[in-house]
Amino acid sequence: MSTVLADEDNVVRYVRLRLFDVEKGEVDGTAFVLDAAKGEQALSVNWLEYFGGAVEYQVTQVRAHIHQKMNATGVLAQLNVGASKSAAAAEPGGSDITFVGDGQPAKPPRYPNPDPSHALVRGLPPGGSSAAAAIGDRIRNSIVALHPTS
């Protein structure tokens, strides 16, 4: 069952070191672009409000449940759903994005716990296009906070 996330909700996206400038504390906009080589149809994120409580608790829960190997050199980029949608809408093709919670079941042995906060950003243009790069940059500019991966 999918849940459309409200504009006031927040998500985090894991960003690898190669897309994060540690010295400047900046995320590259391509962190929010679909990977054309992998045939991605939606961007994987985690819905913070799924867990309730304070942001620190929510991020801790995401770290415990995320179905992705995270390196200590990466970051979790926090986005507000409404602000990201508004930022993307400033570009042609950017008004079609939606944030949808979809949860993931456990995948033993690597991921023994379910990831109930998993969500998708749908409606992004295909990776490798100029529209995708422009929208990725707009979304990057709407980052609320950066959280360590551990």
VEXKE-831601 format. One record per atom (N, C-alpha, C): residue number from 1; residue in one letter; x, y, z. Coordinates in steps of 0.001 Angstrom, whole numbers, plus 500000, padded with zeros to 6 digits. Example, Ala and Ser with C-alpha at 12.3 -4.5 7.8 and 13.67 -1.06 7.14 Angstrom:
REC	1	A	513190	494310	507800 .
REC	1	A	512300	495500	507800 .
REC	1	A	513200	496700	507800 .
REC	2	S	512850	497750	507080 .
REC	2	S	513670	498940	507140 .
REC	2	S	512900	500030	507870 .
//
This chain:
REC	1	M	500842	498818	500000 .
REC	1	M	500000	500000	500000 .
REC	1	M	500889	501250	500000 .
REC	2	S	500605	502174	499129 .
REC	2	S	501392	503401	499023 .
REC	2	S	500693	504558	499721 .
REC	3	T	501484	505422	500298 .
REC	3	T	500977	506607	500979 .
REC	3	T	501622	507835	500357 .
REC	4	V	500827	508761	499855 .
REC	4	V	501375	510011	499332 .
REC	4	V	501787	510866	500527 .
REC	5	L	503032	511307	500532 .
REC	5	L	503536	512103	501647 .
REC	5	L	503042	513534	501556 .
REC	6	A	502730	514092	502712 .
REC	6	A	502234	515472	502800 .
REC	6	A	503378	516463	502588 .
REC	7	D	503031	517649	502125 .
REC	7	D	504039	518683	501876 .
REC	7	D	504844	519041	503127 .
REC	8	E	504261	518901	504302 .
REC	8	E	504994	519250	505523 .
REC	8	E	505927	518133	505999 .
REC	9	D	505859	516966	505372 .
REC	9	D	506725	515843	505746 .
REC	9	D	508149	516044	505240 .
REC	10	N	509049	515226	505775 .
REC	10	N	510464	515281	505414 .
REC	10	N	510972	513888	505073 .
REC	11	V	511961	513839	504193 .
REC	11	V	512613	512587	503830 .
REC	11	V	514118	512789	503903 .
REC	12	V	514862	511687	503937 .
REC	12	V	516309	511759	503815 .
REC	12	V	516738	510864	502658 .
REC	13	R	517794	511279	502003 .
REC	13	R	518391	510506	500917 .
REC	13	R	519854	510280	501258 .
REC	14	Y	520281	509026	501156 .
REC	14	Y	521693	508715	501383 .
REC	14	Y	522504	509231	500204 .
REC	15	V	523559	509977	500511 .
REC	15	V	524435	510547	499495 .
REC	15	V	525853	510029	499741 .
REC	16	R	526395	509343	498755 .
REC	16	R	527756	508804	498833 .
REC	16	R	528790	509932	498782 .
REC	17	L	529989	509622	499281 .
REC	17	L	531069	510612	499330 .
REC	17	L	531358	511216	497963 .
REC	18	R	531290	510434	496890 .
REC	18	R	531631	510985	495570 .
REC	18	R	530670	512092	495141 .
REC	19	L	529505	512179	495806 .
REC	19	L	528539	513233	495488 .
REC	19	L	528415	514255	496616 .
REC	20	F	529385	514225	497533 .
REC	20	F	529368	515139	498670 .
REC	20	F	530740	515764	498838 .
REC	21	D	530809	517089	498757 .
REC	21	D	532050	517828	498959 .
REC	21	D	532185	518099	500459 .
REC	22	V	533040	517323	501110 .
REC	22	V	533194	517411	502555 .
REC	22	V	533683	518793	502981 .
REC	23	E	534651	519345	502264 .
REC	23	E	535211	520647	502635 .
REC	23	E	534172	521751	502592 .
REC	24	K	533310	521737	501560 .
REC	24	K	532285	522770	501414 .
REC	24	K	530983	522393	502116 .
REC	25	G	530835	521116	502458 .
REC	25	G	529588	520649	503066 .
REC	25	G	528434	520709	502088 .
REC	26	E	528731	520450	500803 .
REC	26	E	527708	520565	499754 .
REC	26	E	527477	519238	499047 .
REC	27	V	526234	519004	498718 .
REC	27	V	525824	517822	497975 .
REC	27	V	525725	518196	496501 .
REC	28	D	526191	517307	495633 .
REC	28	D	526077	517502	494190 .
REC	28	D	524634	517225	493769 .
REC	29	G	524117	518013	492859 .
REC	29	G	522738	517855	492397 .
REC	29	G	522448	516509	491762 .
REC	30	T	523484	515830	491260 .
REC	30	T	523249	514515	490648 .
REC	30	T	522824	513467	491664 .
REC	31	A	522936	513759	492949 .
REC	31	A	522434	512853	493988 .
REC	31	A	520918	512719	493900 .
REC	32	F	520272	513643	493186 .
REC	32	F	518808	513642	493074 .
REC	32	F	518351	513415	491633 .
REC	33	V	519213	512709	490884 .
REC	33	V	518920	512380	489488 .
REC	33	V	518846	510862	489362 .
REC	34	L	517882	510378	488600 .
REC	34	L	517743	508942	488377 .
REC	34	L	518975	508407	487654 .
REC	35	D	519392	507209	488008 .
REC	35	D	520547	506566	487375 .
REC	35	D	520067	505853	486110 .
REC	36	A	520362	506439	484956 .
REC	36	A	519916	505888	483675 .
REC	36	A	520531	504522	483422 .
REC	37	A	521783	504326	483842 .
REC	37	A	522465	503049	483617 .
REC	37	A	521779	501904	484354 .
REC	38	K	521178	502212	485498 .
REC	38	K	520466	501193	486283 .
REC	38	K	518997	501104	485904 .
REC	39	G	518553	501992	485030 .
REC	39	G	517143	501994	484632 .
REC	39	G	516198	502415	485746 .
REC	40	E	516686	503258	486658 .
REC	40	E	515838	503704	487778 .
REC	40	E	514590	504431	487279 .
REC	41	Q	513475	504135	487907 .
REC	41	Q	512197	504775	487593 .
REC	41	Q	511778	505763	488683 .
REC	42	A	512393	505637	489866 .
REC	42	A	512067	506503	490997 .
REC	42	A	513298	506601	491894 .
REC	43	L	513362	507682	492662 .
REC	43	L	514481	507936	493568 .
REC	43	L	514149	507380	494949 .
REC	44	S	515061	506638	495540 .
REC	44	S	514857	506028	496845 .
REC	44	S	515190	507021	497959 .
REC	45	V	514252	507179	498891 .
REC	45	V	514429	508051	500055 .
REC	45	V	513796	507359	501265 .
REC	46	N	513922	507963	502433 .
REC	46	N	513270	507451	503640 .
REC	46	N	512467	508562	504296 .
REC	47	W	511256	508230	504674 .
REC	47	W	510274	509146	505244 .
REC	47	W	510493	509270	506747 .
REC	48	L	510908	510437	507199 .
REC	48	L	511222	510640	508610 .
REC	48	L	510000	510540	509516 .
REC	49	E	508907	511167	509147 .
REC	49	E	507734	511207	510020 .
REC	49	E	507101	509840	510240 .
REC	50	Y	507483	508858	509466 .
REC	50	Y	506953	507514	509688 .
REC	50	Y	507199	507085	511132 .
REC	51	F	508364	507460	511675 .
REC	51	F	508750	507016	513004 .
REC	51	F	508233	507893	514138 .
REC	52	G	507784	509104	513856 .
REC	52	G	507330	509990	514926 .
REC	52	G	508506	510454	515776 .
REC	53	G	508231	511305	516738 .
REC	53	G	509277	511796	517628 .
REC	53	G	510092	512915	517010 .
REC	54	A	511217	513204	517662 .
REC	54	A	512113	514271	517223 .
REC	54	A	512935	513808	516017 .
REC	55	V	513460	514765	515272 .
REC	55	V	514234	514462	514065 .
REC	55	V	515410	513541	514378 .
REC	56	E	516112	513779	515483 .
REC	56	E	517258	512943	515827 .
REC	56	E	516840	511483	515966 .
REC	57	Y	515707	511244	516616 .
REC	57	Y	515174	509884	516770 .
REC	57	Y	514797	509305	515407 .
REC	58	Q	514145	510095	514579 .
REC	58	Q	513736	509633	513255 .
REC	58	Q	514943	509208	512418 .
REC	59	V	515996	510019	512434 .
REC	59	V	517206	509707	511663 .
REC	59	V	517860	508439	512209 .
REC	60	T	517884	508283	513527 .
REC	60	T	518431	507063	514131 .
REC	60	T	517658	505839	513662 .
REC	61	Q	516349	505955	513589 .
REC	61	Q	515516	504837	513122 .
REC	61	Q	515767	504533	511645 .
REC	62	V	515941	505558	510839 .
REC	62	V	516258	505332	509424 .
REC	62	V	517575	504572	509325 .
REC	63	R	518582	504997	510068 .
REC	63	R	519884	504307	510036 .
REC	63	R	519737	502823	510383 .
REC	64	A	518849	502518	511337 .
REC	64	A	518661	501136	511780 .
REC	64	A	517882	500286	510775 .
REC	65	H	517074	500910	509946 .
REC	65	H	516185	500157	509060 .
REC	65	H	516518	500230	507572 .
REC	66	I	517327	501190	507156 .
REC	66	I	517561	501419	505732 .
REC	66	I	518162	500180	505059 .
REC	67	H	517693	499871	503897 .
REC	67	H	518183	498729	503119 .
REC	67	H	519246	499205	502135 .
REC	68	Q	520297	499753	502681 .
REC	68	Q	521389	500256	501864 .
REC	68	Q	522644	500275	502720 .
REC	69	K	523755	499847	502143 .
REC	69	K	525017	499921	502861 .
REC	69	K	525481	501374	502823 .
REC	70	M	525621	501963	504002 .
REC	70	M	526042	503362	504078 .
REC	70	M	527459	503438	504614 .
REC	71	N	528287	504221	503946 .
REC	71	N	529649	504466	504411 .
REC	71	N	529648	505662	505352 .
REC	72	A	530578	505649	506287 .
REC	72	A	530684	506735	507268 .
REC	72	A	531007	508074	506606 .
REC	73	T	531545	508039	505388 .
REC	73	T	531913	509275	504697 .
REC	73	T	530739	509896	503948 .
REC	74	G	529626	509190	503853 .
REC	74	G	528443	509737	503195 .
REC	74	G	527611	510542	504175 .
REC	75	V	526492	511064	503692 .
REC	75	V	525573	511826	504538 .
REC	75	V	524139	511456	504189 .
REC	76	L	523235	511783	505091 .
REC	76	L	521807	511697	504830 .
REC	76	L	521321	513130	504624 .
REC	77	A	520896	513426	503406 .
REC	77	A	520424	514775	503080 .
REC	77	A	518928	514839	503357 .
REC	78	Q	518535	515752	504228 .
REC	78	Q	517126	515913	504591 .
REC	78	Q	516452	516918	503664 .
REC	79	L	515306	516511	503150 .
REC	79	L	514494	517359	502272 .
REC	79	L	513100	517507	502852 .
REC	80	N	512549	518694	502758 .
REC	80	N	511134	518889	503039 .
REC	80	N	510391	518592	501742 .
REC	81	V	509355	517790	501824 .
REC	81	V	508622	517357	500632 .
REC	81	V	508077	518556	499853 .
REC	82	G	507360	519450	500521 .
REC	82	G	506750	520599	499840 .
REC	82	G	507779	521529	499215 .
REC	83	A	508859	521809	499947 .
REC	83	A	509895	522701	499424 .
REC	83	A	510595	522072	498222 .
REC	84	S	510818	520776	498270 .
REC	84	S	511470	520089	497144 .
REC	84	S	510570	520064	495923 .
REC	85	K	509284	519832	496133 .
REC	85	K	508338	519841	495011 .
REC	85	K	508264	521234	494389 .
REC	86	S	508233	522263	495220 .
REC	86	S	508190	523638	494718 .
REC	86	S	509456	523989	493956 .
REC	87	A	510605	523578	494499 .
REC	87	A	511873	523854	493836 .
REC	87	A	511921	523163	492473 .
REC	88	A	511512	521909	492416 .
REC	88	A	511531	521155	491156 .
REC	88	A	510557	521744	490146 .
REC	89	A	509431	522247	490622 .
REC	89	A	508398	522790	489735 .
REC	89	A	508860	524034	488989 .
REC	90	A	509943	524645	489434 .
REC	90	A	510486	525825	488751 .
REC	90	A	511156	525461	487427 .
REC	91	E	511345	524169	487190 .
REC	91	E	511960	523692	485950 .
REC	91	E	510914	522976	485104 .
REC	92	P	511022	523048	483783 .
REC	92	P	510093	522299	482926 .
REC	92	P	510137	520803	483261 .
REC	93	G	508975	520212	483442 .
REC	93	G	508884	518796	483785 .
REC	93	G	509005	518511	485265 .
REC	94	G	509263	519521	486064 .
REC	94	G	509456	519309	487491 .
REC	94	G	508195	519334	488320 .
REC	95	S	507075	519691	487716 .
REC	95	S	505832	519784	488490 .
REC	95	S	505145	518440	488660 .
REC	96	D	505710	517383	488073 .
REC	96	D	505071	516069	488127 .
REC	96	D	505580	515180	489254 .
REC	97	I	506513	515657	490076 .
REC	97	I	507075	514756	491080 .
REC	97	I	506146	514585	492275 .
REC	98	T	506162	513371	492804 .
REC	98	T	505403	513032	494009 .
REC	98	T	506297	512207	494919 .
REC	99	F	506055	512300	496196 .
REC	99	F	506768	511515	497202 .
REC	99	F	505774	510502	497754 .
REC	100	V	506137	509229	497664 .
REC	100	V	505216	508161	498038 .
REC	100	V	505915	507169	498964 .
REC	101	G	505344	506957	500149 .
REC	101	G	505866	505949	501068 .
REC	101	G	505458	504570	500576 .
REC	102	D	506422	503634	500491 .
REC	102	D	506076	502301	500002 .
REC	102	D	506578	501174	500894 .
REC	103	G	507388	501471	501908 .
REC	103	G	507880	500431	502820 .
REC	103	G	508517	499259	502091 .
REC	104	Q	509431	498569	502743 .
REC	104	Q	510062	497390	502169 .
REC	104	Q	510087	496289	503217 .
REC	105	P	509804	495056	502793 .
REC	105	P	509874	493940	503747 .
REC	105	P	511333	493611	504071 .
REC	106	A	511537	492823	505104 .
REC	106	A	512876	492349	505431 .
REC	106	A	513423	491554	504256 .
REC	107	K	514742	491611	504088 .
REC	107	K	515408	490873	503009 .
REC	107	K	516610	490132	503601 .
REC	108	P	516320	489069	504405 .
REC	108	P	517421	488331	505026 .
REC	108	P	518313	487689	503969 .
REC	109	P	519559	487446	504241 .
REC	109	P	520221	487724	505524 .
REC	109	P	520798	489137	505611 .
REC	110	R	520940	489826	504474 .
REC	110	R	521591	491137	504496 .
REC	110	R	520786	492178	505277 .
REC	111	Y	519474	492194	505093 .
REC	111	Y	518609	493158	505781 .
REC	111	Y	517532	492389	506543 .
REC	112	P	517836	491997	507785 .
REC	112	P	516892	491165	508537 .
REC	112	P	515636	491907	509007 .
REC	113	N	515683	493229	509003 .
REC	113	N	514529	494022	509446 .
REC	113	N	513838	494675	508252 .
REC	114	P	512530	494873	508349 .
REC	114	P	511849	495625	507282 .
REC	114	P	512283	497085	507311 .
REC	115	D	512066	497774	506214 .
REC	115	D	512337	499217	506124 .
REC	115	D	510995	499904	505878 .
REC	116	P	510221	500118	506945 .
REC	116	P	508873	500668	506773 .
REC	116	P	508842	502126	506334 .
REC	117	S	509967	502844	506499 .
REC	117	S	509995	504263	506142 .
REC	117	S	510440	504498	504701 .
REC	118	H	510733	503420	503963 .
REC	118	H	511195	503590	502583 .
REC	118	H	510140	504326	501775 .
REC	119	A	510587	505240	500945 .
REC	119	A	509680	506019	500096 .
REC	119	A	510353	506238	498743 .
REC	120	L	509569	506690	497791 .
REC	120	L	510055	506935	496441 .
REC	120	L	509693	508340	496001 .
REC	121	V	510574	508937	495203 .
REC	121	V	510263	510190	494530 .
REC	121	V	509966	509784	493088 .
REC	122	R	508722	509923	492695 .
REC	122	R	508282	509518	491358 .
REC	122	R	508055	510742	490479 .
REC	123	G	508105	510512	489169 .
REC	123	G	507811	511572	488215 .
REC	123	G	509010	512385	487789 .
REC	124	L	510209	511967	488191 .
REC	124	L	511429	512673	487769 .
REC	124	L	511733	512329	486311 .
REC	125	P	512335	513265	485569 .
REC	125	P	512702	512954	484186 .
REC	125	P	513829	511917	484155 .
REC	126	P	513993	511241	483028 .
REC	126	P	515048	510225	482924 .
REC	126	P	516436	510805	483193 .
REC	127	G	517268	510017	483848 .
REC	127	G	518644	510433	484110 .
REC	127	G	519388	510663	482809 .
REC	128	G	520342	511568	482837 .
REC	128	G	521124	511880	481650 .
REC	128	G	520556	513017	480824 .
REC	129	S	519353	513462	481155 .
REC	129	S	518747	514568	480406 .
REC	129	S	519088	515898	481075 .
REC	130	S	519019	516978	480289 .
REC	130	S	519297	518298	480867 .
REC	130	S	518220	518673	481887 .
REC	131	A	516990	518221	481649 .
REC	131	A	515905	518490	482609 .
REC	131	A	516196	517810	483940 .
REC	132	A	516718	516578	483886 .
REC	132	A	517033	515848	485117 .
REC	132	A	518104	516584	485912 .
REC	133	A	519144	517069	485227 .
REC	133	A	520228	517790	485908 .
REC	133	A	519715	519075	486546 .
REC	134	A	518881	519807	485833 .
REC	134	A	518352	521073	486362 .
REC	134	A	517458	520828	487572 .
REC	135	I	516614	519804	487499 .
REC	135	I	515729	519485	488626 .
REC	135	I	516545	518970	489808 .
REC	136	G	517572	518151	489541 .
REC	136	G	518450	517678	490610 .
REC	136	G	519111	518827	491344 .
REC	137	D	519558	519837	490603 .
REC	137	D	520165	521018	491225 .
REC	137	D	519146	521786	492062 .
REC	138	R	517939	521907	491562 .
REC	138	R	516883	522611	492322 .
REC	138	R	516578	521882	493626 .
REC	139	I	516455	520555	493541 .
REC	139	I	516173	519770	494743 .
REC	139	I	517337	519900	495727 .
REC	140	R	518576	519831	495222 .
REC	140	R	519747	519996	496092 .
REC	140	R	519684	521318	496849 .
REC	141	N	519234	522346	496187 .
REC	141	N	519147	523662	496828 .
REC	141	N	518064	523735	497897 .
REC	142	S	517207	522708	497962 .
REC	142	S	516151	522708	498983 .
REC	142	S	516501	521836	500189 .
REC	143	I	517757	521377	500273 .
REC	143	I	518172	520550	501414 .
REC	143	I	517985	521338	502708 .
REC	144	V	517347	520691	503691 .
REC	144	V	517063	521305	504990 .
REC	144	V	518239	521123	505937 .
REC	145	A	518820	519912	505936 .
REC	145	A	519913	519580	506856 .
REC	145	A	520674	518371	506321 .
REC	146	L	521907	518225	506806 .
REC	146	L	522718	517051	506503 .
REC	146	L	522964	516324	507816 .
REC	147	H	522766	514999	507793 .
REC	147	H	522957	514179	508983 .
REC	147	H	524045	513147	508701 .
REC	148	P	524885	512842	509705 .
REC	148	P	525883	511781	509515 .
REC	148	P	525198	510428	509346 .
REC	149	T	525905	509500	508714 .
REC	149	T	525329	508176	508484 .
REC	149	T	525460	507255	509700 .
REC	150	S	526249	507663	510660 .
REC	150	S	526385	506823	511876 .
REC	150	S	526358	507676	513125 .
//
